[in-house]
């Protein structure tokens, strides 16, 4: 059976405006409402989702989509899509010269066809993959600042069979509004990222408080203490082995404090020679010493209105301890070689992995400075002492590393989880984070296997002398492991039992019974 094919209509916006008629006052009001909504927020995705639905109704289409140009990959990707196949099309990527959308972007022109199925430019393989038959189709380019940034496509006219010049004009107006809005949002995002990068260079490493993963009782108590201490301006001393996350705790205190809008500035007191450390802390004037060719702003000034984190405070030389004590007492300081008195408007958080009391007895740490710093004391347990946190932390680092490495996240094989639970973790959280990144880089399957882990972790899991980690009873050891693994799954899926059960390959009802029998906190589940 032969088919009669109508040729596509193409043309410019000026020619279109001359032919378009029938746009009523009500139509203009609808376009005005769309314009106001498009420009109401920098959350472009949420706004476009609403406005594209409105436009689809205005032009009486069955489905619609917005395609954006990715110049780095020379692709078009679907940012928003409506209709019965919207979710399948959304985030789809195609070469930027494929299909009618590709033709529109390459030729910077609108395109109308009443027989898309047999159109030479139609991407039939994509249509077959999605399972959607397009008949009437209208696509217009999207501009911003003189260049094509994408296109908007509407499919299958619901009434009267074919899209009109009026539809094309309305779609073109909307397209240019959207193009500018997307460009503005991208520009704002770029400026915001540059601002955050600059703050990071200055030492402001503000973090999400959720970064403190705490499932074990000991770490839950730490989190509760952090939440109580953060809103005050009290000096805090954080103690614990190297790698236990002391700086993360300090950053969290800062993020939850009244100084959160100010900078978070960190300095390692043990990693800088004494003659340079004083300058790093207080700054110096030009000519203060040989090599001081210009004024330098110190960490106390950089941290103004924010938080100064003094890491490895136990390694600070005694002469500098005296000067630091004076600043903590007077809240005043001077740059080296200067006579201007400056205010030390900072909150002090110090940290150490050393026994300060022993250092005091050895006359290596000032007792009066110790009491100035130790107003609020927070002790971080070693990772081997908080085994309930190992798997939740592993999943947390898997998500972080996957984003960093630009790859899909993986899951932990049961044997891998057992290796992680059995390892001593002498390097604590830092060692676990590095081990997970190592495993993600090497993993060839969606699951991380024990062979993907660093050799020292695999080797350590087989060493003797672990009677203190699991009880002799096999049943009790299984209970401990099950409890930790289920809590990790619930943490991974934000408490969603259905998704956790699917990942664990068990029924949701059985998971609920395990949660009850294993006495897993209700706060961890939905």
VEXVEX-902444 format. One line per field, with one value per residue (C-alpha): residue in three letters; y, z, x. Coordinates in pm, 1 decimal, decimal comma, always signed. Layout:
<nodes>
lummar = c(ALA	...) $
py = c(Y	...) $
pz = c(Z	...) $
px = c(X	...) $
</nodes>
This chain:
<nodes>
lummar = c(UNK	UNK	UNK	UNK	UNK	UNK	UNK	UNK	UNK	UNK	UNK	UNK	UNK	UNK	UNK	UNK	UNK	UNK	UNK	UNK	UNK	UNK	UNK	UNK	UNK	UNK	UNK	UNK	UNK	UNK	UNK	UNK	UNK	UNK	UNK	UNK	UNK	UNK	UNK	UNK	UNK	UNK	UNK	UNK	UNK	UNK	UNK	UNK	UNK	UNK	UNK	UNK	UNK	UNK	UNK	UNK	UNK	UNK	UNK	UNK	UNK	UNK	UNK	UNK	UNK	UNK	UNK	UNK	UNK	UNK	UNK	UNK	UNK	UNK	UNK	UNK	UNK	UNK	UNK	UNK	UNK	UNK	UNK	UNK	UNK	UNK	UNK	UNK	UNK	UNK	UNK	UNK	UNK	UNK	UNK	UNK	UNK	UNK	UNK	UNK	UNK	UNK	UNK	UNK	UNK	UNK	UNK	UNK	UNK	UNK	UNK	UNK	UNK	UNK	UNK	UNK	UNK	UNK	UNK	UNK	UNK	UNK	UNK	UNK	UNK	UNK	UNK	UNK	UNK	UNK	UNK	UNK	UNK	UNK	UNK	UNK	UNK	UNK	UNK	UNK	UNK	UNK	UNK	UNK	UNK	UNK	UNK	UNK	UNK	UNK	UNK	UNK	UNK	UNK	UNK	UNK	UNK	UNK	UNK	UNK	UNK	UNK	UNK	UNK	UNK	UNK	UNK	UNK	UNK	UNK	UNK	UNK	UNK	UNK	UNK	UNK	UNK	UNK	UNK	UNK	UNK	UNK	UNK	UNK	UNK	UNK	UNK	UNK	UNK	UNK	UNK	UNK	UNK	UNK	UNK	UNK	UNK	UNK	UNK	UNK	UNK	UNK	UNK	UNK	UNK	UNK	UNK	UNK	UNK	UNK	UNK	UNK	UNK	UNK	UNK	UNK	UNK	UNK	UNK	UNK	UNK	UNK	UNK	UNK	UNK	UNK	UNK	UNK	UNK	UNK	UNK	UNK	UNK	UNK	UNK	UNK	UNK	UNK	UNK	UNK	UNK	UNK	UNK	UNK	UNK	UNK	UNK	UNK	UNK	UNK	UNK	UNK	UNK	UNK	UNK	UNK	UNK	UNK	UNK	UNK	UNK	UNK	UNK	UNK	UNK	UNK	UNK	UNK	UNK	UNK	UNK	UNK	UNK	UNK	UNK	UNK	UNK	UNK	UNK	UNK	UNK	UNK	UNK	UNK	UNK	UNK	UNK	UNK	UNK	UNK	UNK	UNK	UNK	UNK	UNK	UNK	UNK	UNK	UNK	UNK	UNK	UNK	UNK	UNK	UNK	UNK	UNK	UNK	UNK	UNK	UNK	UNK	UNK	UNK	UNK	UNK	UNK	UNK	UNK	UNK	UNK	UNK	UNK	UNK	UNK	UNK	UNK	UNK	UNK	UNK	UNK	UNK	UNK	UNK	UNK	UNK	UNK	UNK	UNK	UNK	UNK	UNK	UNK	UNK	UNK	UNK	UNK	UNK	UNK	UNK	UNK	UNK	UNK	UNK	UNK	UNK	UNK	UNK	UNK	UNK	UNK	UNK	UNK	UNK	UNK	UNK	UNK	UNK	UNK	UNK	UNK	UNK	UNK	UNK	UNK	UNK	UNK	UNK	UNK	UNK	UNK	UNK	UNK	UNK	UNK	UNK	UNK	UNK	UNK	UNK	UNK	UNK	UNK	UNK	UNK	UNK	UNK	UNK	UNK	UNK	UNK	UNK	UNK	UNK	UNK	UNK	UNK	UNK	UNK	UNK	UNK	UNK	UNK	UNK	UNK	UNK	UNK	UNK	UNK	UNK	UNK	UNK	UNK	UNK	UNK	UNK	UNK	UNK	UNK	UNK	UNK	UNK	UNK	UNK	UNK	UNK	UNK	UNK	UNK	UNK	UNK	UNK	UNK	UNK	UNK	UNK	UNK	UNK	UNK	UNK	UNK	UNK	UNK	UNK	UNK	UNK	UNK	UNK	UNK	UNK	UNK	UNK	UNK	UNK	UNK	UNK	UNK	UNK	UNK	UNK	UNK	UNK	UNK	UNK	UNK	UNK	UNK	UNK	UNK	UNK	UNK	UNK	UNK	UNK	UNK	UNK	UNK	UNK	UNK	UNK	UNK	UNK	UNK	UNK	UNK	UNK	UNK	UNK	UNK	UNK	UNK	UNK	UNK	UNK	UNK	UNK	UNK	UNK	UNK	UNK	UNK	UNK	UNK	UNK	UNK	UNK	UNK	UNK	UNK	UNK	UNK	UNK	UNK	UNK	UNK	UNK) $
py = c(+0,0	+325,6	+625,7	+990,3	+1180,1	+1553,2	+1733,2	+1899,9	+2273,3	+2473,9	+2843,8	+3142,4	+3308,9	+3632,4	+3444,7	+3250,2	+3564,0	+3693,1	+3373,2	+3314,2	+3431,6	+3353,7	+3419,7	+3546,0	+3769,0	+3461,4	+3291,9	+3591,2	+3580,8	+3211,5	+3287,2	+3571,6	+3334,2	+3084,6	+3364,6	+3470,4	+3112,3	+3046,8	+3350,0	+3288,5	+3053,1	+2933,4	+2575,9	+2540,1	+2170,7	+2214,5	+2525,5	+2371,2	+2063,0	+2279,3	+2518,2	+2248,1	+2076,9	+2409,7	+2468,3	+2111,7	+2175,8	+2513,1	+2363,3	+2052,9	+1801,2	+1447,4	+1469,9	+1712,6	+1729,4	+1974,2	+1874,8	+2050,7	+2064,2	+1905,9	+2067,4	+1855,4	+1523,7	+1661,2	+1512,8	+1617,2	+1505,1	+1517,1	+1742,6	+1729,2	+1515,4	+1481,8	+1219,7	+846,9	+777,2	+1084,4	+893,1	+667,7	+959,3	+1178,9	+1184,2	+997,4	+1101,7	+1096,9	+1241,0	+1606,6	+1554,6	+1264,3	+1287,3	+1586,1	+1742,0	+1712,1	+1869,5	+2163,8	+2227,6	+2194,8	+2415,3	+2661,7	+2634,4	+2502,3	+2185,0	+2063,1	+1730,8	+1559,8	+1215,8	+1173,7	+794,7	+816,7	+1135,0	+1096,6	+1290,8	+1097,2	+884,3	+562,2	+347,5	+579,8	+567,3	+187,4	+171,0	+392,7	+231,0	+556,1	+634,7	+996,0	+1124,2	+1501,3	+1664,5	+2021,5	+2116,8	+2463,7	+2573,0	+2727,1	+3030,4	+3219,2	+3506,9	+3446,4	+3072,8	+2753,3	+2579,2	+2312,3	+2262,8	+2195,5	+1927,2	+1861,7	+1541,3	+1430,9	+1707,5	+1591,7	+1810,8	+1901,5	+1675,2	+1908,7	+2177,8	+2532,2	+2847,8	+2971,9	+2668,9	+2731,9	+3095,9	+3012,8	+2736,4	+2967,9	+3234,8	+2974,2	+2826,8	+3155,4	+3218,4	+2874,0	+2912,5	+3231,0	+3084,9	+2776,7	+2991,8	+3216,8	+2916,0	+2769,3	+3102,0	+3131,4	+2775,2	+2850,5	+3167,8	+2984,3	+2705,6	+2957,4	+3124,5	+2791,6	+2708,0	+3043,3	+2987,6	+2644,8	+2797,6	+3026,6	+2724,4	+2731,7	+2366,5	+2379,2	+2041,8	+1884,8	+1775,4	+1449,6	+1360,6	+1237,2	+877,2	+751,4	+419,2	+283,5	+393,2	+560,5	+775,0	+853,9	+1002,5	+1206,4	+1344,0	+1438,4	+1619,5	+1800,8	+1918,9	+2057,3	+2223,5	+2371,2	+2664,7	+2792,6	+2977,0	+2751,4	+2629,8	+2259,0	+2000,5	+1693,5	+1386,4	+1053,5	+844,2	+965,7	+916,2	+902,3	+1207,6	+1490,0	+1753,5	+1629,5	+1678,8	+2026,7	+2117,9	+1987,3	+2196,6	+2499,2	+2422,6	+2398,6	+2706,0	+3071,1	+3131,8	+2903,7	+3196,8	+3277,1	+3083,7	+2755,5	+2783,8	+2487,3	+2466,7	+2167,7	+2280,7	+1985,3	+2011,6	+2358,9	+2464,2	+2684,4	+2996,6	+2971,2	+2858,8	+3188,6	+3380,0	+3137,7	+3194,6	+3569,7	+3701,7	+3941,3	+4288,1	+4362,2	+4349,8	+4165,0	+3914,3	+3813,6	+3713,5	+3901,6	+4103,5	+4182,3	+4183,9	+3841,6	+3782,4	+3505,1	+3235,7	+3430,4	+3710,8	+3476,4	+3305,2	+3631,8	+3575,2	+3203,9	+2907,6	+2840,1	+2470,2	+2397,8	+2040,5	+1842,3	+2103,5	+1871,3	+1930,0	+2306,7	+2432,8	+2568,6	+2930,6	+2943,7	+2782,5	+3086,0	+3328,4	+3130,4	+3132,7	+3511,6	+3545,2	+3313,7	+3516,4	+3865,6	+3791,2	+4031,2	+3976,4	+4158,8	+4061,1	+3984,7	+4309,2	+4520,0	+4722,8	+4727,8	+4540,6	+4316,1	+4140,0	+3759,7	+3722,1	+3345,8	+3030,4	+2791,9	+2418,0	+2216,5	+1851,2	+1602,8	+1233,1	+1265,4	+1223,4	+1590,0	+1502,8	+1298,6	+1584,4	+1817,6	+1582,6	+1582,9	+1967,1	+1959,0	+2117,3	+2411,6	+2314,2	+2655,9	+2630,2	+2282,0	+2417,0	+2702,1	+2455,8	+2179,6	+2368,8	+2108,3	+1773,2	+1534,4	+1190,4	+998,4	+619,7	+421,8	+251,4	-92,9	+16,2	+118,5	-173,0	-94,7	+207,6	+20,6	-84,1	+242,2	+432,5	+200,8	+272,7	+645,5	+640,6	+428,3	+700,5	+973,0	+787,8	+697,1	+1065,0	+1157,5	+889,8	+960,8	+604,6	+418,3	+314,8	-51,8	-281,7	-481,8	-855,8	-1035,3	-1169,9	-817,7	-688,9	-964,9	-863,4	-501,7	-599,0	-818,7	-576,2	-390,8	-52,1	+89,8	+394,2	+429,2	+610,1	+750,7	+398,3	+277,6	+568,3	+495,0	+122,4	+186,5	+419,9	+161,7	-107,8	+105,6	+181,9	-186,0	-337,9	-486,2	-599,7	-410,9	-576,9	-505,5	-837,2	-901,1	-916,3	-553,6	-437,2	-334,0	-624,5	-512,0	-509,2	-857,3	-988,1	-825,8	-990,0	-1333,3	-1248,3	-1396,8	-1234,7	-1111,7	-1285,9	-946,7	-852,5	-1133,0	-1368,8	-1738,2	-1822,7	-1850,7	-1753,4	-1433,1	-1346,2	-1387,0	-1167,5	-890,3	-910,6	-919,5	-620,6	-414,9	-517,1	-442,2	-105,1	-29,2	-113,4	+102,4	+385,7	+342,6	+362,4	+633,7	+401,3	+267,1	-93,3	-195,7	-94,9	-235,3	-568,6	-582,5	-520,9	-788,2	-1025,9	-1096,9	-1023,1	-688,1	-865,4	-1074,5	-760,1	-598,6	-903,7	-891,2	-520,4	-603,7	-914,6	-748,5	-441,4	-196,2	+160,7	+292,0	+612,7	+417,4	+300,2	+439,8) $
pz = c(+0,0	-112,1	+115,8	+28,3	+203,5	+265,6	+250,9	+568,9	+614,2	+715,8	+739,4	+946,4	+1238,9	+1045,2	+771,1	+1036,1	+1216,2	+894,3	+843,0	+1205,9	+1296,9	+1553,3	+1861,3	+2108,5	+2410,3	+2628,6	+2444,2	+2514,2	+2881,9	+2896,0	+2734,4	+2982,2	+3271,8	+3130,8	+3092,6	+3455,2	+3577,5	+3365,4	+3518,4	+3872,8	+3986,7	+3913,0	+3968,9	+3593,7	+3589,4	+3826,2	+3642,5	+3297,0	+3406,9	+3498,4	+3202,3	+2939,7	+3060,1	+3022,6	+2672,2	+2567,2	+2665,1	+2485,2	+2150,9	+2216,4	+2177,0	+2310,0	+2417,7	+2423,2	+2506,6	+2551,0	+2404,8	+2502,5	+2328,2	+2501,5	+2316,4	+2495,4	+2369,3	+2052,3	+2167,5	+2233,3	+2563,4	+2670,5	+2975,2	+3018,1	+2854,1	+2894,8	+2778,8	+2831,8	+2736,9	+2910,2	+3170,9	+2906,3	+2687,2	+2969,8	+2994,3	+2661,5	+2456,3	+2077,6	+1838,4	+1775,3	+1402,0	+1435,8	+1393,5	+1341,7	+1664,0	+1523,5	+1193,1	+1376,8	+1588,6	+1296,7	+1061,9	+1322,7	+1180,0	+1280,1	+1127,9	+1080,2	+939,6	+921,2	+851,7	+1092,6	+1060,5	+696,6	+724,6	+610,8	+912,7	+1172,1	+1412,0	+1364,0	+1576,8	+1873,2	+1817,2	+1803,2	+2119,3	+2307,9	+2153,2	+2057,1	+1716,5	+1607,0	+1326,5	+1338,7	+1477,0	+1532,1	+1646,0	+1694,3	+1786,2	+2120,7	+2131,6	+2390,9	+2328,9	+1955,7	+1952,7	+1937,8	+2276,5	+2200,6	+2068,2	+2177,8	+2016,2	+2036,0	+1898,0	+1773,3	+1757,2	+1950,5	+1773,0	+1403,7	+1298,1	+1231,5	+1411,1	+1287,9	+1231,2	+1555,4	+1737,7	+1577,6	+1684,9	+2042,6	+2060,0	+1921,3	+2182,6	+2458,3	+2317,1	+2339,5	+2694,4	+2796,1	+2620,5	+2809,1	+3140,8	+3100,5	+3010,5	+3312,3	+3542,1	+3400,3	+3442,9	+3801,5	+3873,1	+3724,6	+3931,8	+4243,9	+4182,0	+4126,6	+4453,0	+4637,4	+4481,8	+4595,5	+4947,7	+4947,4	+4845,6	+5145,9	+5363,3	+5378,7	+5343,6	+5466,2	+5445,1	+5479,0	+5842,4	+5698,3	+5609,2	+5968,0	+5928,3	+6272,1	+6330,6	+6632,0	+6982,3	+7042,2	+6727,1	+6786,6	+7119,3	+6937,2	+6694,0	+6978,4	+7152,5	+6829,5	+6787,1	+7141,8	+7120,0	+6769,1	+6840,9	+7119,1	+7071,1	+7312,1	+7229,1	+7140,8	+7166,6	+6945,0	+7033,5	+6862,2	+6654,6	+6317,6	+6046,2	+6275,5	+6113,5	+6348,5	+6074,2	+5953,2	+6306,8	+6320,4	+5986,0	+6102,0	+6420,1	+6203,4	+5958,7	+6242,9	+6426,0	+6421,0	+6233,6	+5942,7	+5698,4	+5786,4	+5661,6	+5799,3	+5801,0	+5888,5	+5963,9	+6056,4	+6346,2	+6304,6	+5933,0	+5921,2	+6055,3	+6366,5	+6194,3	+5925,6	+6152,0	+6341,7	+6015,1	+5893,2	+6208,5	+6263,7	+5929,2	+5879,5	+5751,0	+5461,3	+5580,3	+5905,1	+5826,9	+5540,1	+5248,4	+5367,4	+5048,0	+5099,7	+5371,7	+5439,4	+5596,0	+5856,7	+5934,5	+6226,6	+5987,0	+5712,9	+5963,3	+6081,3	+6178,4	+6122,5	+6267,9	+6297,0	+6313,7	+6475,2	+6375,7	+6551,5	+6827,5	+7032,8	+6779,9	+6823,4	+6949,9	+7307,7	+7214,0	+6983,0	+7250,6	+7468,4	+7193,6	+7115,5	+7485,4	+7491,8	+7189,6	+7342,7	+7663,6	+7511,0	+7177,8	+7026,4	+6808,1	+6587,4	+6259,9	+6277,6	+6234,3	+6286,0	+6568,5	+6462,1	+6716,3	+6544,8	+6688,4	+6690,6	+6601,3	+6554,0	+6718,4	+6800,4	+6743,6	+6811,3	+6748,7	+6842,1	+6828,4	+7116,1	+7491,9	+7598,0	+7966,9	+7909,7	+7708,2	+8002,4	+8238,1	+7994,4	+7983,7	+7611,3	+7634,1	+7845,1	+8108,7	+8099,8	+7720,2	+7766,1	+7992,3	+7750,3	+7467,2	+7658,1	+7732,9	+7546,8	+7479,5	+7206,5	+7179,3	+6850,3	+6881,6	+6640,3	+6355,3	+6498,7	+6809,4	+6611,6	+6375,2	+6322,8	+6122,6	+5882,8	+5621,3	+5632,4	+5587,8	+5303,4	+5120,7	+5188,1	+5036,3	+4743,8	+4648,8	+4692,3	+4492,6	+4215,9	+4167,3	+4179,0	+3925,5	+3700,8	+3710,3	+3834,6	+4197,6	+4275,3	+4545,4	+4801,5	+4759,8	+5087,0	+5104,6	+5058,9	+5339,0	+5562,6	+5476,7	+5560,8	+5889,9	+5986,0	+5902,0	+6188,1	+6006,7	+6163,8	+5937,9	+6050,2	+5829,9	+5598,0	+5522,2	+5458,4	+5221,7	+5023,5	+5014,5	+4869,4	+4600,2	+4516,2	+4483,9	+4263,6	+4026,5	+3988,6	+3996,8	+3663,3	+3776,1	+3934,8	+4261,2	+4452,5	+4517,6	+4785,3	+4511,4	+4425,1	+4771,0	+4850,9	+4937,1	+5294,3	+5363,0	+5217,1	+5398,6	+5724,6	+5717,4	+5749,9	+6034,5	+6376,1	+6705,9	+6636,8	+6915,9	+7051,4	+6726,8	+6708,6	+6983,6	+6975,7	+6906,1	+6531,3	+6584,6	+6768,1	+6509,7	+6231,7	+6425,7	+6454,5	+6085,3	+5977,0	+6193,1	+6051,3	+5690,9	+5712,9	+5873,8	+5590,0	+5331,7	+5509,8	+5522,8	+5151,4	+5057,7	+5314,1	+5520,6	+5232,1	+5333,3	+4992,0	+4807,5	+5083,3	+5067,8	+4689,0	+4728,3	+4998,4	+4778,0	+5052,6	+5106,3	+5261,9	+5535,6	+5623,0	+5635,2	+5873,5	+6098,6	+6094,5	+6183,2	+6483,2	+6589,9	+6551,4	+6742,9	+6471,0	+6567,5	+6427,0	+6328,0	+6058,1	+5871,8	+5711,0) $
px = c(+0,0	+149,9	+163,3	+141,7	+415,6	+386,5	+721,4	+844,8	+802,3	+1107,4	+1173,2	+1279,8	+1106,5	+1037,1	+854,8	+668,2	+549,7	+396,4	+197,5	+96,3	-250,7	-514,5	-299,5	-554,8	-516,2	-556,2	-267,6	-42,0	-135,9	-43,3	+292,7	+343,5	+272,1	+523,3	+779,8	+733,1	+773,0	+1082,7	+1250,1	+1129,3	+1405,5	+1757,9	+1638,4	+1592,1	+1503,1	+1207,4	+1083,1	+1113,3	+924,9	+624,8	+642,0	+697,8	+379,7	+194,5	+329,5	+246,4	-115,7	-119,3	-8,7	-224,4	+59,4	+74,4	+440,3	+732,1	+1102,1	+1389,9	+1727,3	+2050,5	+2387,4	+2686,7	+2977,0	+3237,8	+3095,5	+2928,5	+2599,9	+2241,5	+2093,2	+1730,9	+1699,4	+1319,8	+1050,1	+673,2	+425,5	+389,8	+754,6	+898,3	+1098,1	+1255,8	+1359,1	+1485,0	+1868,0	+1896,3	+2201,7	+2241,9	+2506,0	+2426,6	+2369,3	+2121,1	+1745,0	+1522,3	+1653,6	+2005,5	+1898,3	+1738,1	+2047,4	+2289,9	+2084,3	+1954,6	+1603,2	+1263,9	+1122,2	+764,8	+653,4	+313,4	+462,3	+755,7	+759,8	+867,9	+1072,2	+1434,0	+1562,2	+1361,7	+1573,8	+1376,8	+1608,3	+1551,4	+1174,6	+1183,8	+1396,2	+1152,6	+844,5	+671,8	+519,6	+560,3	+341,6	+312,9	+624,5	+740,8	+1090,7	+1241,5	+1596,5	+1676,6	+1908,5	+2105,4	+2343,4	+2353,4	+2420,4	+2212,6	+2210,0	+1950,4	+1598,3	+1240,4	+1028,2	+651,4	+501,8	+158,3	-100,3	-406,8	-663,9	-695,8	-411,6	-117,8	+77,9	+12,1	+213,2	+62,6	+207,6	+547,6	+551,9	+451,0	+710,4	+980,8	+903,8	+919,8	+1242,8	+1428,9	+1304,3	+1425,8	+1761,0	+1839,8	+1718,6	+1940,3	+2239,9	+2181,3	+2155,2	+2477,4	+2654,2	+2532,1	+2645,1	+2988,6	+3027,6	+2912,0	+3165,0	+3444,6	+3346,0	+3354,2	+3692,0	+3829,5	+3699,0	+3861,6	+4195,2	+4160,3	+4100,0	+3720,2	+3626,4	+3271,5	+3102,0	+2763,9	+2709,0	+2573,3	+2934,6	+2973,1	+2860,7	+2764,8	+2594,2	+2783,3	+2688,1	+3025,7	+3002,4	+2636,2	+2743,1	+3012,1	+2752,2	+2521,1	+2807,7	+2901,3	+2541,9	+2535,6	+2876,9	+2852,5	+2612,6	+2842,0	+3171,2	+3360,5	+3710,3	+3713,5	+3992,5	+3943,7	+4148,7	+4195,7	+4432,7	+4556,3	+4295,2	+3991,3	+3829,7	+3925,9	+3918,5	+3577,2	+3444,6	+3599,3	+3442,6	+3106,1	+3122,2	+3199,0	+2916,0	+2663,8	+2791,9	+2690,3	+3017,4	+2921,4	+2912,3	+3271,6	+3575,7	+3706,6	+4087,3	+4308,0	+4679,6	+4893,9	+5112,3	+5346,2	+5406,0	+5564,9	+5909,4	+5895,5	+6030,8	+5759,9	+5476,2	+5468,8	+5435,8	+5168,8	+4965,2	+5002,4	+5127,9	+5417,2	+5496,9	+5728,6	+6089,9	+6004,9	+6281,2	+6508,1	+6291,2	+5979,4	+5942,9	+5573,7	+5309,8	+5158,5	+4817,5	+4824,9	+4568,4	+4422,0	+4328,0	+4208,8	+3979,6	+3819,7	+3453,0	+3505,0	+3692,6	+4067,2	+4151,1	+4490,5	+4569,1	+4845,4	+4861,3	+5085,8	+5365,9	+5367,3	+5707,9	+5709,4	+5796,7	+5494,3	+5276,8	+5354,1	+5249,9	+4935,0	+4840,0	+4876,6	+4645,0	+4385,5	+4390,5	+4380,6	+4211,6	+4467,4	+4775,4	+5024,5	+5184,5	+5556,5	+5747,8	+5436,2	+5287,3	+4920,4	+4706,9	+4450,4	+4147,4	+4152,1	+3783,7	+3798,3	+3677,5	+3960,3	+3930,3	+4246,1	+4322,0	+4590,7	+4669,7	+4915,9	+4880,8	+4895,3	+4900,7	+5215,7	+5366,5	+5295,6	+5479,1	+5770,6	+5767,9	+5693,5	+5348,0	+5233,0	+4979,8	+4809,3	+4766,5	+4622,5	+4349,1	+4279,3	+4230,0	+4055,6	+3732,2	+3526,9	+3692,8	+3576,2	+3736,4	+3712,1	+3734,3	+3951,2	+3767,4	+3842,6	+3649,0	+3340,2	+3288,7	+2920,4	+3040,0	+3270,6	+3013,9	+2811,1	+3137,1	+3236,3	+2909,6	+2952,8	+3301,6	+3180,8	+2932,1	+3194,4	+3460,4	+3215,4	+3132,6	+3501,4	+3595,9	+3292,4	+3167,4	+2863,0	+2869,5	+2925,1	+2797,4	+2995,4	+3016,5	+2939,9	+3296,2	+3431,7	+3212,8	+3350,3	+3709,0	+3633,7	+3474,6	+3773,0	+4053,6	+4227,2	+4231,2	+4547,8	+4503,4	+4140,9	+3888,6	+4153,7	+4276,3	+3920,9	+3851,8	+4169,6	+4090,3	+3743,6	+3877,3	+4147,1	+3878,7	+3651,1	+3937,4	+4025,2	+3674,4	+3569,6	+3225,2	+2933,7	+3036,2	+3356,7	+3531,8	+3798,4	+4063,6	+3984,7	+4094,7	+4454,5	+4681,4	+4742,9	+4367,0	+4318,0	+4623,9	+4522,4	+4180,8	+4344,8	+4580,4	+4542,6	+4469,4	+4114,9	+3932,8	+3826,4	+3645,3	+3388,4	+3273,7	+3355,3	+2991,3	+2928,0	+2565,3	+2656,6	+2924,7	+2666,7	+2427,3	+2687,1	+2770,7	+2403,9	+2322,2	+2609,7	+2536,3	+2162,3	+2230,5	+2471,6	+2204,2	+1947,6	+2201,4	+2270,8	+1900,6	+1816,4	+1598,6	+1389,2	+1315,2	+1181,4	+1499,3	+1721,3	+1537,0	+1584,5	+1958,6	+1980,5	+1776,1	+1522,0	+1152,9	+1061,4	+864,3	+1169,9	+1383,0	+1132,1	+1153,1	+1533,6	+1525,9	+1309,2	+1503,3	+1843,7	+1724,0	+1819,7	+1729,2	+1401,7	+1579,7	+1765,6	+1454,8	+1142,7) $
</nodes>
